[in-house]
Amino acid sequence: MASSKTTATQPRSAAPEIYSEVAYAYDGSLEGLLTAVFVSYERHEKPTDVAPEARLQPRLGQRVAAIETDPAKAERVLRGVKRTCGWAAALAVKRAACADDPDAGTAVFRFVRYAMDEQKRRRCDQCRKRLSCKGRSGMGPCPKQRGRAFSDITHPAVERLFRIARAVSQECEHMRQFARFQHLRGDGADLWFARVNPKASVVPLIMAHFVERMGDAPFIIYDEVHELAGVYDGGEWYLVSTHGNGDLQRALPRDSTDEALYAEAWRTFYRSVSIDARYNPELRRQFMPKRFWKNLTELQESPAALRATAR
């Protein structure tokens, strides 16, 4: 009887992975960015780039993963940052998420991962409060470590986030100083309107300030650069995207009858308090950047001056 020869089937070799890196693309919102951070933990991935889909430029050999925004996941990440690193770090994350820097999303992601890893590496065996501490045995964040990650400004993951957040904070201060409102009335509408052109999408960060200042008066702050409007109806405020809808002011009522009078009075006051002998154009541009001038009432020519020039 002839013996049968059995041949073992050789396993096929797996196809080589073409993409060695991954980039996360989100919708550009704070919730989308924090969702991307959550997904990186969920998938056990460390993307090299995290950026809005409109600004992401994939590298050679980089796979792009589109991240769908999930507010519940974003809220979990934000709570974790507050619990682990404190309110200052959470505020810096919010500010950096509003920046126009192409690496702002990546900076937020790297900081959150670094802060969480620092908590995991804490040593409790020599701590005198290890028996009464709420974070003992890895059960929670260590109170002694709380905020320490954000204060380590020499670390690259912290230093970049700190710089971006500080620049956005300065832009918020510029908006609080240089936003000029005009009174609009007509077609049953009565509101105040301000047009701004910031370097970062800071309208969500400054709305609470103007709600407190304006009281129950409805107003709109229109960011013409990012095509975003903050609308306050006298009770609640919300954000409205104007992308693809043209200039928002064209759809609003015209200036009220008293608006021209008040604007001229403000220009007269501005000129009366100026001191010609101490005029310093360089210092003026330093404290009042020229990109804001086109929306400042006091720097616009009055209608009477324009008519005199036309003659």
Salt bridges, closest charged atoms under 4 A:
GLU42 OE1 - LYS73 NZ 3.49
GLU45 OE2 - ARG63 NH2 3.25
ASP49 OD2 - ARG59 NE 2.95
ASP100 OD2 - HIS226 NE2 2.77
ASP101 OD2 - ARG160 NH2 3.39
ASP103 OD2 - ARG160 NE 2.84
GLU118 OE2 - ARG121 NH2 2.54
ASP125 OD2 - ARG123 NH2 3.90
GLU159 OE2 - ARG163 NE 2.15
GLU171 OE1 - HIS174 ND1 3.74
GLU171 OE1 - ARG291 NH2 2.91
GLU173 OE1 - ARG176 NH2 3.15
ASP190 OD1 - HIS183 NE2 2.48
ASP190 OD2 - ARG185 NH2 3.62
ASP223 OD2 - HIS226 ND1 2.69
GLU224 OE1 - ARG195 NH1 3.11
GLU224 OE2 - LYS294 NZ 3.31
GLU227 OE1 - HIS243 ND1 2.54
ASP247 OD2 - ARG195 NH2 3.23
GLU264 OE1 - ARG267 NH2 3.26
GLU264 OE2 - ARG271 NH2 3.63
GLU282 OE2 - ARG285 NH2 2.60
GLU298 OE2 - ARG180 NH2 2.85
